[in-house]
Structure formats: C-alpha cells, structure tokens
Amino acid sequence: MTWSFETDPEFAAELEWVDRFVREKIEPIDQLVPDPYDVADPLRNELFKPLQQEVKDRKLWACHLGPELGGPGYGQLKLALLNEILGRSRSAPTVFGTQAPDTGNAEILAHFGTEGQKERYLAPLLDGQIVSCFSMTEPQGGADPEVFTTKATRDGDCWVINGEKWYSSNARHAAFLIVMAITSPDAEYHRRFSMFIVPSETPGIDIIRHVGHTPGVDGSHGYVRYTDVRVPADHVLGGEGEAFAIAQTRLGGGRIHHAMRTVGLVQKSLDLLCRRALSRVTKGERLADKQSVQHAIAHSWAELESFRLLVLRTAWKIDRYQDYSRVRGDISAVKALMPKLLNDVASRALHLHGSIGVSSEMPFLEYIYEAFTMGLVDGPTEVHEGVLARAVLRNYKADEDVFPPYHLPLLREQAEAAHQDVLLRHAAAAGRPEGHGEASR
Ligand SMILES: Cc1cc2nc3c(=O)[nH]c(=O)nc-3n(C[C@H](O)[C@H](O)[C@H](O)COP(=O)(O)OP(=O)(O)OC[C@H]3O[C@@H](n4cnc5c(N)ncnc54)[C@H](O)[C@@H]3O)c2cc1C
C-alpha cells in the first residue's frame, strides 16, 4: 500500500521554477495583453513568443499531452500541480500551451482525427501557431443537446451546415471551429449528431455578435450563424453520429483542468486576503487580529485545502484507471464545488479590501465573474450534482420494508438476541430483573 502526499524532488524543482516564472514574467504581462487568444495581436505575440520558447526549452510545453503528441506525458496528477500555478494568471495557460478550449479540441483531434486532419489542424494547434473554437451550445439551450437544431445535410461529397451557435469562445480568432450538428434527425439521441471541422475562412460563417460581460465592449464569445456552410466529407471528426461520444471525451478532461486552475485562483485570492489582513489597521489593531477576519481566513484555507485534495485525488484516479467513465462522479464533484469555492474566497478577499476591493483597480470582481463562468462552462452545476448523485446512488439499493433494517428498535432487538447471555449475566450481577437498566437502554 502506498499513501503519500509528497511531490518527487525532481518535479518539485520544476514546479519551483514554474512558480517563479509565472509570478515574475507572466503575471505582469496580464496587465498588457487584453486577449491571450488573439494570435493576430503583434504586442501579444512579441511578449508571448519568447516566454513560450523558454517553456518549450524547459520541456514543459503542452504538459497535458503524451510524448506521441509532443508533450512530456506527465499525467494528470503532475498536470494538476502545474495547473494550480498557471491558474494564477490569465496568460499563463497560453504561455504553457495548456489553454482551454484548445486543449480539449486537441484531445479529440488526437483521439478521433484522421492522419490528414491531424496534419492540417492538430499540428499547428499543438505548436501554438493557431487557436480553435468549439461550437456546440445554441441560443435556445446548452445543457440539453435535445434542443439543438443546427443541421448538416449531405450534398455530394460535401456536408452543408445550417444553424446558429451561441457562446462559441474565441470564434473570432480561431483558425477552425469544431461544430456539432444533427446528421440523423430520427436516430436515437446519442447517435443523432456528428462533429465537423470547419475552417474559419469557409463562406457562410457569420459572427452576429462578439458576446461578453462588459456592456458596450465586444467579448470573446461568438454568436455564430452558419448559412449553407459547405465542408468536404472528410471533415467529419470521428464517424457520422459520434458527436456525443466525442463531446464526452473532450469535456471530461476539460472539467478537471478548469478545477486545477481554479485551485490557483482561489489560492491567489487567499494570498491577497491574508496580505490585506496583515497590512490594514483599524481601531488600533490589524484586520488580522479581528475574530471575524480570522474566521474568514480559517474557512477559506480549509475549504481550499479540502477542494485541492479532491482535485488531486481525482487526477490520481484518472492516471490510475485511464478511463474517464470510472471517474465521472469524482469529476462532477469537483466541477460542482469549484464555482462556490472561488466565489466564496474571492468575495471574502474583495470584502476585506473594502472600497478598493469592489473597484476595477483590484481583480476580485473578475474572479467572481470567473466563478459564475465556472458554474456554467462544460455544464451547469445542477447537472453535475445530478451526475454525482446518480454515481453515489449506484452503491445503494432500496429497502423494501416500511421500517428499514437500520430502524433503531429493530437493531436493538437484533443486538439483544445476539448477546442475550451477556445481558442476562449482567442483569443478574446487578440484581436487576431482565430487560431493565443500562444494558437495555
Ligand atoms: C464563459 C463561457 C464560455 C463558454 N464557452 C463555450 C464554448 O466555447 N462552446 C460552447 O459550445 N459553449 C460554450 N459555453 C456555453 C456553456 O456550455 C453553456 O452556458 C452551458 O452548457 C449551459 O447552457 P445555457 O447557457 O444554455 O444554460 P441552460 O442550459 O439554459 O441552463 C440555465 C440554467 O438552468 C438550470 N439547469 C439547466 N439544466 C438543468 C438540470 N438538468 N437540472 C437542474 N437545473 C438545470 C441551471 O441553473 C442552469 O445554470 C460557454 C459558456 C460560458 C459562460
């Protein structure tokens, strides 16, 4: 039996390097680069490229990938330890080649793509030359694919896509979009959809709006209309009718990677909370000396550490089983817990900073927005709570009797029957009639 909470010294040294690199070189440029996904931004490229090269030279590029795809193949546990450092910074995942949604898109291209698809789309994606988009959610619903209406119909050696997609992140910067569309309307739900690789220059793709969260400012999520978009038949990803299975493969990894990075953002919120508590004095004492502030710090620390352990154990299970279906409940548990944890700790940090905390001169509102985002991307919290509950319930069965086998009177009756001789001896020794006193309480 092994049971260890230690990082091997060689990898711990790498993590120390990453921590310094992120704090000293990447976090500062978060202030200068508005959109890490904008591969056409010359400032972004000038600042990112040398850092990306340093990461590649250090053999830490694209750590989510196995050696066959150009990554070091560290596995999910080491990736978790790395990602929790990268989670501190908006730009860090892109500098390390581990940014969503490209990681998930790369994963499905690697799993399901043909050699031709891999050469044309996967190779430049893995190298960081391009970014990609996953276009699945529709305006009328995201959590339930039953309501999707985007269709693809076969026309000669092409498929023709028509429909609208909503919140397609980075559609404006993407070199290609992976679009989920109905190809067999009468098939059962799980076989109804196919996944298409659509090059962004294909005629008929119209980004109606760039949706975001700041009024009057273009965001990075495309409201995309596809009108008679023709893609060659060899641009189906996986087989016809396989979109559902592909989406599940993609989302399993994506969810746990978000959780790993969220550990980093919660840790950063707690760091800032503690620094403020030690620095600010009111009514003659530091905030840190006030009991309510200590309460906030203690709860934040304990909640973060419990969440982190669950994320690490889930990552360990993925490495051990190599089968996402065996950890679906675990992944849903971290997915459901992460928005509340981030919201709670970032809100406490904001509150403790007072007026400056609520202003745009501090990052806390951005973190709280991120918390709400984490409750929606890759499925709303309630859906994951349902998945987890069903996984837990599979370990139980219904009791048939109205008074169940754990009804206390029944348990007492059974215990008395099993230990009747002992009870009688004790009752006799105490001079009590049978059935009275301590033993029968
Ligand atoms: C920042 C961000 C980035 C995103 N990026 C992408 C992307 O790149 N590509 C893409 O395709 N999509 C993307 N999405 C969309 C995301 O996948 C959806 O928001 C999500 O699936 C929920 O769908 P919806 O927004 O239509 O909400 P709905 O499906 O309408 O759900 C709304 C609410 O209803 C409740 N609800 C829904 N289902 C259930 C249920 N079964 N039980 C109980 N309550 C329920 C929940 O409270 C839920 O929050 C992104 C979303 C965000 C916020």
The ligand as a Gaussian input file, in Angstrom:
#p B3LYP/6-31G(d) Opt

LIG

0 1
 C      -17.585000      31.884000     -20.371000
 C      -18.317000      30.812000     -21.128000
 C      -17.677000      30.173000     -22.170000
 C      -18.362000      29.216000     -22.918000
 N      -17.729000      28.642000     -23.985000
 C      -18.412000      27.787000     -24.774000
 C      -17.796000      27.258000     -25.957000
 O      -16.642000      27.562000     -26.270000
 N      -18.529000      26.453000     -26.763000
 C      -19.821000      26.110000     -26.453000
 O      -20.412000      25.357000     -27.219000
 N      -20.415000      26.573000     -25.330000
 C      -19.761000      27.417000     -24.500000
 N      -20.367000      27.936000     -23.381000
 C      -21.752000      27.593000     -23.102000
 C      -21.927000      26.636000     -21.942000
 O      -21.563000      25.340000     -22.314000
 C      -23.402000      26.742000     -21.534000
 O      -23.565000      28.018000     -20.944000
 C      -23.850000      25.674000     -20.587000
 O      -23.860000      24.407000     -21.173000
 C      -25.282000      25.988000     -20.101000
 O      -26.139000      26.190000     -21.188000
 P      -27.029000      27.514000     -21.253000
 O      -26.152000      28.696000     -21.096000
 O      -27.868000      27.454000     -22.470000
 O      -27.938000      27.442000     -19.988000
 P      -29.218000      26.496000     -19.814000
 O      -28.993000      25.178000     -20.417000
 O      -30.417000      27.280000     -20.242000
 O      -29.232000      26.384000     -18.249000
 C      -29.512000      27.539000     -17.444000
 C      -29.693000      27.151000     -16.015000
 O      -30.788000      26.245000     -15.888000
 C      -30.530000      25.337000     -14.825000
 N      -30.496000      23.971000     -15.365000
 C      -30.171000      23.575000     -16.612000
 N      -30.241000      22.227000     -16.706000
 C      -30.612000      21.767000     -15.510000
 C      -30.855000      20.476000     -14.968000
 N      -30.713000      19.362000     -15.717000
 N      -31.225000      20.371000     -13.672000
 C      -31.372000      21.494000     -12.896000
 N      -31.154000      22.741000     -13.361000
 C      -30.782000      22.874000     -14.646000
 C      -29.175000      25.703000     -14.243000
 O      -29.363000      26.590000     -13.179000
 C      -28.513000      26.431000     -15.392000
 O      -27.488000      27.307000     -14.985000
 C      -19.702000      28.866000     -22.595000
 C      -20.334000      29.499000     -21.507000
 C      -19.660000      30.462000     -20.780000
 C      -20.378000      31.145000     -19.652000

